[in-house]
Amino acid sequence: MIEQKRTTIILFSGDYDKAMAAYIIANGAAAYDHEVTIFHTFWGLNALRKDEDVLLPKKKGFMEKMFAKMMPRGANKMGLSKMNFAGMGPKMIKDVIKKHNAVPLPQLIEMAQEQDVKLVACTMTMDLLGLQAEELMDGIEYAGVAAYLGDAQDGNVNLFI
């Protein structure tokens, strides 16, 4: 019997380049028939945020509203880990990505979903930052650290990005 290979990634960073690396690895692992989970926590949740404003069922408090305003809304709005240059860095890297026919982060996320990569939003972090499920992409899962550990304990590759 062939053992199912498993890759788990904790995406903690809210940086475009680091999220892009996580999704490149995830898509590569899925292409090699790994069962892949990306557990998005803290700033990594920004990769899952919808671009547009969302009508929320529950009112947000002051701090929750502040987090919502300060955090980038969606993968395409995330900054770079280095050379952000007051917002010019992300534009420059996206131009380089396009010039080299590489796949930008929003499409890498779509590819991951098409390959059945399990995208998980950390519910504890959502509570801390005041994020509601309606603000995040469709087709993702919601879980806590115990669920991540359940996936990771049988993992062949476990990464923290």
N, C-alpha and C positions, 0 to 999 in steps of 0.2 A: 504494500500500500504506500502510495506517495504522500508524504507529509505536506500539508498546505503551508507555504511560507507566508509569514506575516510581517508587515512593516508598520510601525507606529511612529507618528511624529507629533510632538507637542509644538504647536506654533504659538509662542509667547510674544514674539516681536510684532510690532505694528509697522515695520519698515518694508517698503515695497520690494526691495532687493532680497531681503531675507524671506519674505513670504513667497516670492518668485522661486527662490531656491527650494523651499519646502515643497512647492507644487511641482516643480520639475522632477524632484526625487520621487514624489508620490506617483506621478504619472509614469515615470520610468519603472518603478516597482510594480505598478499595476500591469504594465505592458509585459512584464516578466512573470505574470500570474501570481503576484503576491496579493494577499488580502491586505488592504491598506486603510489605516485610520489616521486622520489628522484631527487632533484634539486642539481646538482653538481656545486659548485662555488669555486673559487680560488684553493687551493691545492687539494680539493676534485675531481677536474677535472682529476687528475693523475690516478684515478681508471678507467677512461674511455680511457686513452691513449693506443694506439696500442703498442705492444712490439717491433715491427720491425721498421726500417727506412722506411719512406714513401717519394715518389717523390711528391714534392709540386708544385702546379700550380703557386704560388706566392712566390717570394723571401722574405726572412726574413731579417730584419735589425739586427744590432749588438746586441741590448738588447734582441730582440726576440730569437736570436741564443743562447744567454747566458742563458735565462730562459729554453730553450729547452734542453740544456746540463745539467743544474743543477737539473731539475725536473726528478723524476723517470718516466721511460717509462713503464706504465702499472701497474696493480694492484699487480702483483707478486713482483715488485721491490720497493714497498713502505716500508719505515722504520716504526719502532714502536714509540709510543708516549713516552714510558718509557723504560729503559733498552735496548737501541739500540746497545750498546757496539760495536761501530765502524762497524756495519753491522752484527755482530754475533747474535744479538737479534732476527732479523727476521728469520734467519735460525733455531734458537732454538725453536721459537714459531711454526714454520711450522713443525718441528719434533714432537712437542707435539700434534699439531693438527692431524697429521698423526697417531701417536700412539693411540690416542683416537677415531680414525675414525670420526673425525669432518670434516666438509666441508670447504676447504680453500677458500679464497676470490675470486679467479678467477671463481671457480665453483658456488659460491653464486651469482655472477653477472650473470652467464649463467642461473641459476635457476630463478632469478628475471625476466630475459627476457622471459623465457618460461612461467612464470606466468603472463605475460603482465604488469609487473611493468613498469611504465613510467619513463625512464631514460632521464633526461634533462640536457644538458650542457648549462651553463650560457654564453650567447653570449657576454655580456659586459666583463666578465673576460677573455674569449677567446681573445677578442681584446686587452685587457691590457697585457696579457702574450704572445701574438703573436701565439696562437694556431690556427691551421686551421682545418676545418672539416675532412680533409683527414687523420689527425693524430689521430682521435678518432675512437672508435669502430663503426661498422655498427649497424643500427637498433635503434639509439638513436634520441632524438629530440633536437632541438636548440631553446632557448627562453630566454627572459629577465625576470626581476623580476616581471613584471606585470602578466605574465603567471603563475609564481609560486603563486603569491597572489590570482589569480583566482582559483587555485586548493586549496590553503590553507584556503580560506575564508569559505568554506563548510566542512573543515576538522574536523573530530572527534578527531584525534590525529595529532599534529604538533610538530616535533622534530627538534632541531638544534644540529648537531654533528660535 
